[in-house]
């Protein structure tokens, strides 16, 4: 599985504009994908006590790592293998983004020892997510979709800033963005993004009857080095020293809308 994924990454096109990212179709072999999907729970199987985060709209569930269902899932070899895969892929991914990291990350943090974290999520019909950037302590974030209905909306939309700024808004106004690219999310689709301060992306409304299951994996800066704490992390840790440009939340209304979706 690892060799297959490395080959897929190596032959994928690295996009530099509007921000550094690359997509991979068929990240893992078909047999591994089939076994993984058999192991993954659906939306209805993840009950109240199992949920780390659920959108106000009730269209997405993120599994709580301390829940019984997650602990059981962690023992499944197919689930374990996908997390091990993303950990092993870190050097390959960083190599792909090497020049952009040198350009956009402050020099003292370019060789930071990165930590790995991941969550398992399930979304259903009605899910939508407005344009945003992810937490500032993520150097790279990965979206991997083992299961999805690609014909029923839910496209990942790569957004472009019409005009670059000194400080970037975590939840930008629509008038400041234009669509750069749009991708249908098929089974085994994976998107790798360098989390620069203008890595704006959104998800169009999903109409599929099939649960969309996905892993959100990140390679994180060591925030303990700069005196952060869990409170700051929960707030998004947007004021940090890693990137050469600044980020802030400029609209509480847009933030509220984002978390209600």
C-alpha beads as a LAMMPS data file, in Angstrom:
LAMMPS data file: protein, C-alpha beads

261 atoms
260 bonds

1 atom types
1 bond types

-500.0 500.0 xlo xhi
-500.0 500.0 ylo yhi
-500.0 500.0 zlo zhi

Masses

1 110.0

Atoms # bond

1 1 1 0.000 0.000 0.000
2 1 1 2.824 2.408 0.876
3 1 1 4.685 1.926 -2.419
4 1 1 1.434 2.354 -4.346
5 1 1 0.641 5.624 -2.528
6 1 1 4.176 6.976 -3.048
7 1 1 3.920 6.345 -6.803
8 1 1 0.564 8.114 -6.919
9 1 1 2.005 11.113 -5.066
10 1 1 5.124 11.271 -7.242
11 1 1 3.146 11.379 -10.477
12 1 1 0.558 13.878 -9.228
13 1 1 0.733 17.481 -10.376
14 1 1 1.785 20.035 -7.760
15 1 1 -0.346 23.152 -8.085
16 1 1 1.289 26.364 -6.866
17 1 1 -1.593 28.723 -7.587
18 1 1 -3.694 29.905 -5.902
19 1 1 -1.826 28.038 -3.127
20 1 1 0.297 24.875 -2.993
21 1 1 -1.743 21.650 -3.164
22 1 1 -1.986 18.403 -5.070
23 1 1 -4.700 15.821 -5.510
24 1 1 -4.357 12.066 -5.822
25 1 1 -6.930 9.750 -7.342
26 1 1 -6.829 6.115 -6.207
27 1 1 -4.436 6.732 -3.332
28 1 1 -4.516 3.128 -2.111
29 1 1 -4.991 -0.191 -3.955
30 1 1 -8.579 -1.294 -4.615
31 1 1 -8.398 -4.287 -2.245
32 1 1 -7.146 -2.133 0.630
33 1 1 -9.916 0.376 -0.063
34 1 1 -12.552 -2.352 -0.036
35 1 1 -11.331 -3.722 3.295
36 1 1 -11.115 -0.255 4.833
37 1 1 -14.669 0.646 3.830
38 1 1 -15.964 -2.569 5.386
39 1 1 -14.456 -1.521 8.703
40 1 1 -15.704 2.088 8.789
41 1 1 -18.947 2.939 10.624
42 1 1 -21.736 4.983 9.019
43 1 1 -23.456 8.144 10.175
44 1 1 -26.172 6.382 12.192
45 1 1 -23.668 4.069 13.891
46 1 1 -21.889 6.989 15.552
47 1 1 -24.130 7.852 18.498
48 1 1 -24.159 10.866 20.840
49 1 1 -21.463 9.693 23.249
50 1 1 -19.164 8.821 20.340
51 1 1 -19.064 12.320 18.861
52 1 1 -16.186 14.746 19.276
53 1 1 -17.769 17.376 17.045
54 1 1 -21.118 17.569 15.304
55 1 1 -22.196 20.520 13.207
56 1 1 -25.248 22.493 14.332
57 1 1 -26.900 21.406 11.081
58 1 1 -26.495 17.749 12.177
59 1 1 -24.924 16.817 8.832
60 1 1 -21.423 15.875 10.014
61 1 1 -20.024 13.774 12.845
62 1 1 -16.412 13.598 13.994
63 1 1 -15.657 10.559 16.110
64 1 1 -14.481 11.072 19.692
65 1 1 -11.097 9.288 20.157
66 1 1 -12.011 8.181 23.696
67 1 1 -15.332 6.616 22.646
68 1 1 -15.887 2.860 22.733
69 1 1 -16.572 2.658 18.995
70 1 1 -13.326 4.499 18.196
71 1 1 -11.273 2.308 20.526
72 1 1 -12.723 -0.741 18.800
73 1 1 -12.002 0.764 15.389
74 1 1 -8.371 1.449 16.334
75 1 1 -7.886 -2.307 16.792
76 1 1 -8.984 -2.974 13.221
77 1 1 -5.889 -3.553 11.082
78 1 1 -7.332 -1.708 8.073
79 1 1 -8.028 1.393 10.151
80 1 1 -4.602 1.202 11.791
81 1 1 -2.916 0.747 8.430
82 1 1 -4.413 3.904 6.914
83 1 1 -3.155 5.997 9.839
84 1 1 0.264 4.349 9.626
85 1 1 0.261 5.079 5.914
86 1 1 -0.204 8.824 6.398
87 1 1 2.495 8.876 9.045
88 1 1 4.912 7.088 6.717
89 1 1 3.991 9.386 3.825
90 1 1 5.023 12.525 5.716
91 1 1 8.576 12.713 4.213
92 1 1 7.176 12.200 0.699
93 1 1 4.576 14.923 1.159
94 1 1 7.062 17.382 2.655
95 1 1 9.449 16.713 -0.223
96 1 1 6.661 17.579 -2.648
97 1 1 6.046 20.889 -0.864
98 1 1 9.721 21.617 -0.147
99 1 1 10.145 24.798 -2.221
100 1 1 6.872 26.289 -0.998
101 1 1 7.771 25.548 2.635
102 1 1 11.047 27.422 2.152
103 1 1 9.152 30.331 0.652
104 1 1 6.250 30.689 3.094
105 1 1 7.409 29.306 6.443
106 1 1 9.773 31.327 8.625
107 1 1 13.265 29.880 8.342
108 1 1 13.607 28.832 12.003
109 1 1 10.530 26.590 11.692
110 1 1 11.218 25.012 8.300
111 1 1 12.911 21.978 9.883
112 1 1 10.504 21.630 12.828
113 1 1 9.754 18.148 14.097
114 1 1 6.152 17.752 13.017
115 1 1 3.526 15.775 14.890
116 1 1 0.776 13.720 13.236
117 1 1 -2.922 13.790 14.137
118 1 1 -6.038 12.523 12.412
119 1 1 -9.792 12.336 12.840
120 1 1 -12.416 10.127 11.229
121 1 1 -15.541 11.916 10.023
122 1 1 -18.858 11.078 8.377
123 1 1 -21.085 13.554 6.572
124 1 1 -24.483 13.071 5.009
125 1 1 -26.948 14.769 2.676
126 1 1 -27.166 18.510 3.277
127 1 1 -23.565 19.071 4.378
128 1 1 -21.975 22.296 3.156
129 1 1 -18.915 24.251 4.268
130 1 1 -18.106 27.882 3.466
131 1 1 -14.660 29.095 2.433
132 1 1 -12.082 29.072 5.212
133 1 1 -8.484 28.320 6.117
134 1 1 -7.539 25.666 8.634
135 1 1 -5.791 26.091 11.980
136 1 1 -2.479 27.900 11.852
137 1 1 -0.518 25.158 13.608
138 1 1 -1.115 22.804 10.657
139 1 1 1.723 22.814 8.139
140 1 1 -0.080 20.340 5.878
141 1 1 -3.624 19.033 5.995
142 1 1 -4.900 15.973 4.174
143 1 1 -8.440 15.018 3.178
144 1 1 -8.825 11.355 2.253
145 1 1 -12.218 10.009 1.139
146 1 1 -12.568 6.202 1.137
147 1 1 -16.294 6.459 0.419
148 1 1 -18.321 9.128 -1.375
149 1 1 -21.003 9.713 -4.010
150 1 1 -19.237 11.943 -6.534
151 1 1 -22.331 12.637 -8.655
152 1 1 -24.366 14.402 -5.970
153 1 1 -22.580 17.656 -5.190
154 1 1 -20.158 18.020 -2.308
155 1 1 -17.367 19.268 -4.560
156 1 1 -14.155 20.564 -3.040
157 1 1 -13.743 24.092 -4.319
158 1 1 -10.310 25.734 -4.364
159 1 1 -10.751 29.475 -3.883
160 1 1 -8.533 32.345 -5.022
161 1 1 -8.041 35.690 -3.306
162 1 1 -8.901 38.526 -5.682
163 1 1 -6.371 40.711 -3.923
164 1 1 -3.714 39.590 -1.454
165 1 1 -3.542 41.309 1.922
166 1 1 -1.166 41.867 4.821
167 1 1 -3.522 39.977 7.146
168 1 1 -5.777 37.169 5.956
169 1 1 -9.290 36.474 7.219
170 1 1 -9.949 32.946 8.543
171 1 1 -13.563 33.186 7.314
172 1 1 -13.369 35.503 4.282
173 1 1 -16.142 37.430 2.605
174 1 1 -17.417 35.876 -0.642
175 1 1 -16.746 39.126 -2.477
176 1 1 -12.996 38.727 -1.814
177 1 1 -12.796 35.305 -3.488
178 1 1 -13.186 33.699 -6.880
179 1 1 -13.295 30.030 -7.856
180 1 1 -9.947 28.630 -9.024
181 1 1 -10.740 24.895 -9.334
182 1 1 -13.460 22.438 -8.400
183 1 1 -13.079 18.689 -7.796
184 1 1 -15.645 15.923 -7.612
185 1 1 -14.943 13.670 -4.650
186 1 1 -14.800 10.031 -5.714
187 1 1 -13.951 6.965 -3.657
188 1 1 -10.207 6.924 -2.882
189 1 1 -9.741 10.643 -3.591
190 1 1 -7.125 12.493 -1.545
191 1 1 -6.219 16.179 -1.345
192 1 1 -2.923 17.386 0.182
193 1 1 -2.718 21.100 1.013
194 1 1 0.098 23.281 2.289
195 1 1 -1.727 25.393 4.837
196 1 1 -0.495 28.864 3.823
197 1 1 -2.538 31.844 5.115
198 1 1 -4.588 32.004 1.893
199 1 1 -5.327 28.277 1.428
200 1 1 -9.039 28.982 1.085
201 1 1 -11.246 26.027 0.291
202 1 1 -14.917 25.165 0.637
203 1 1 -17.327 22.275 0.054
204 1 1 -20.457 22.713 -2.038
205 1 1 -23.713 21.233 -0.751
206 1 1 -23.762 17.428 -0.724
207 1 1 -26.957 15.778 -2.001
208 1 1 -25.889 12.132 -1.966
209 1 1 -27.874 9.491 -0.116
210 1 1 -24.626 7.627 0.550
211 1 1 -22.631 8.606 3.657
212 1 1 -19.415 10.384 2.785
213 1 1 -16.640 9.046 5.015
214 1 1 -13.302 10.755 5.287
215 1 1 -10.082 11.097 7.237
216 1 1 -8.690 14.498 8.118
217 1 1 -4.968 14.142 8.786
218 1 1 -2.492 16.883 9.662
219 1 1 1.230 17.418 10.063
220 1 1 1.512 19.983 12.860
221 1 1 4.115 22.430 14.041
222 1 1 5.270 21.788 17.648
223 1 1 3.156 24.491 19.288
224 1 1 4.646 23.766 22.728
225 1 1 7.835 25.425 21.473
226 1 1 6.100 28.792 21.362
227 1 1 4.269 28.598 24.674
228 1 1 0.864 27.671 23.319
229 1 1 -1.735 25.845 25.371
230 1 1 -4.877 23.804 24.725
231 1 1 -7.066 26.883 25.129
232 1 1 -5.274 28.657 22.305
233 1 1 -5.383 25.524 20.187
234 1 1 -9.156 25.232 20.605
235 1 1 -9.474 28.845 19.549
236 1 1 -7.664 28.020 16.341
237 1 1 -4.213 29.249 17.317
238 1 1 -4.379 31.831 14.552
239 1 1 -1.763 34.132 16.054
240 1 1 1.415 32.118 15.655
241 1 1 5.011 32.679 14.562
242 1 1 5.322 29.949 11.916
243 1 1 4.093 31.649 8.768
244 1 1 5.544 34.760 7.166
245 1 1 2.102 36.391 6.903
246 1 1 -0.625 36.996 9.480
247 1 1 -4.133 35.631 9.925
248 1 1 -7.067 36.806 12.042
249 1 1 -10.831 36.370 12.439
250 1 1 -12.288 39.574 11.030
251 1 1 -15.985 38.698 11.182
252 1 1 -17.666 36.958 14.114
253 1 1 -20.831 36.630 12.019
254 1 1 -19.039 34.677 9.304
255 1 1 -17.395 32.557 11.987
256 1 1 -20.798 31.816 13.529
257 1 1 -22.227 30.887 10.122
258 1 1 -19.292 28.562 9.442
259 1 1 -19.811 26.577 12.657
260 1 1 -23.567 26.399 12.156
261 1 1 -23.256 24.680 8.767

Bonds

1 1 1 2
2 1 2 3
3 1 3 4
4 1 4 5
5 1 5 6
6 1 6 7
7 1 7 8
8 1 8 9
9 1 9 10
10 1 10 11
11 1 11 12
12 1 12 13
13 1 13 14
14 1 14 15
15 1 15 16
16 1 16 17
17 1 17 18
18 1 18 19
19 1 19 20
20 1 20 21
21 1 21 22
22 1 22 23
23 1 23 24
24 1 24 25
25 1 25 26
26 1 26 27
27 1 27 28
28 1 28 29
29 1 29 30
30 1 30 31
31 1 31 32
32 1 32 33
33 1 33 34
34 1 34 35
35 1 35 36
36 1 36 37
37 1 37 38
38 1 38 39
39 1 39 40
40 1 40 41
41 1 41 42
42 1 42 43
43 1 43 44
44 1 44 45
45 1 45 46
46 1 46 47
47 1 47 48
48 1 48 49
49 1 49 50
50 1 50 51
51 1 51 52
52 1 52 53
53 1 53 54
54 1 54 55
55 1 55 56
56 1 56 57
57 1 57 58
58 1 58 59
59 1 59 60
60 1 60 61
61 1 61 62
62 1 62 63
63 1 63 64
64 1 64 65
65 1 65 66
66 1 66 67
67 1 67 68
68 1 68 69
69 1 69 70
70 1 70 71
71 1 71 72
72 1 72 73
73 1 73 74
74 1 74 75
75 1 75 76
76 1 76 77
77 1 77 78
78 1 78 79
79 1 79 80
80 1 80 81
81 1 81 82
82 1 82 83
83 1 83 84
84 1 84 85
85 1 85 86
86 1 86 87
87 1 87 88
88 1 88 89
89 1 89 90
90 1 90 91
91 1 91 92
92 1 92 93
93 1 93 94
94 1 94 95
95 1 95 96
96 1 96 97
97 1 97 98
98 1 98 99
99 1 99 100
100 1 100 101
101 1 101 102
102 1 102 103
103 1 103 104
104 1 104 105
105 1 105 106
106 1 106 107
107 1 107 108
108 1 108 109
109 1 109 110
110 1 110 111
111 1 111 112
112 1 112 113
113 1 113 114
114 1 114 115
115 1 115 116
116 1 116 117
117 1 117 118
118 1 118 119
119 1 119 120
120 1 120 121
121 1 121 122
122 1 122 123
123 1 123 124
124 1 124 125
125 1 125 126
126 1 126 127
127 1 127 128
128 1 128 129
129 1 129 130
130 1 130 131
131 1 131 132
132 1 132 133
133 1 133 134
134 1 134 135
135 1 135 136
136 1 136 137
137 1 137 138
138 1 138 139
139 1 139 140
140 1 140 141
141 1 141 142
142 1 142 143
143 1 143 144
144 1 144 145
145 1 145 146
146 1 146 147
147 1 147 148
148 1 148 149
149 1 149 150
150 1 150 151
151 1 151 152
152 1 152 153
153 1 153 154
154 1 154 155
155 1 155 156
156 1 156 157
157 1 157 158
158 1 158 159
159 1 159 160
160 1 160 161
161 1 161 162
162 1 162 163
163 1 163 164
164 1 164 165
165 1 165 166
166 1 166 167
167 1 167 168
168 1 168 169
169 1 169 170
170 1 170 171
171 1 171 172
172 1 172 173
173 1 173 174
174 1 174 175
175 1 175 176
176 1 176 177
177 1 177 178
178 1 178 179
179 1 179 180
180 1 180 181
181 1 181 182
182 1 182 183
183 1 183 184
184 1 184 185
185 1 185 186
186 1 186 187
187 1 187 188
188 1 188 189
189 1 189 190
190 1 190 191
191 1 191 192
192 1 192 193
193 1 193 194
194 1 194 195
195 1 195 196
196 1 196 197
197 1 197 198
198 1 198 199
199 1 199 200
200 1 200 201
201 1 201 202
202 1 202 203
203 1 203 204
204 1 204 205
205 1 205 206
206 1 206 207
207 1 207 208
208 1 208 209
209 1 209 210
210 1 210 211
211 1 211 212
212 1 212 213
213 1 213 214
214 1 214 215
215 1 215 216
216 1 216 217
217 1 217 218
218 1 218 219
219 1 219 220
220 1 220 221
221 1 221 222
222 1 222 223
223 1 223 224
224 1 224 225
225 1 225 226
226 1 226 227
227 1 227 228
228 1 228 229
229 1 229 230
230 1 230 231
231 1 231 232
232 1 232 233
233 1 233 234
234 1 234 235
235 1 235 236
236 1 236 237
237 1 237 238
238 1 238 239
239 1 239 240
240 1 240 241
241 1 241 242
242 1 242 243
243 1 243 244
244 1 244 245
245 1 245 246
246 1 246 247
247 1 247 248
248 1 248 249
249 1 249 250
250 1 250 251
251 1 251 252
252 1 252 253
253 1 253 254
254 1 254 255
255 1 255 256
256 1 256 257
257 1 257 258
258 1 258 259
259 1 259 260
260 1 260 261
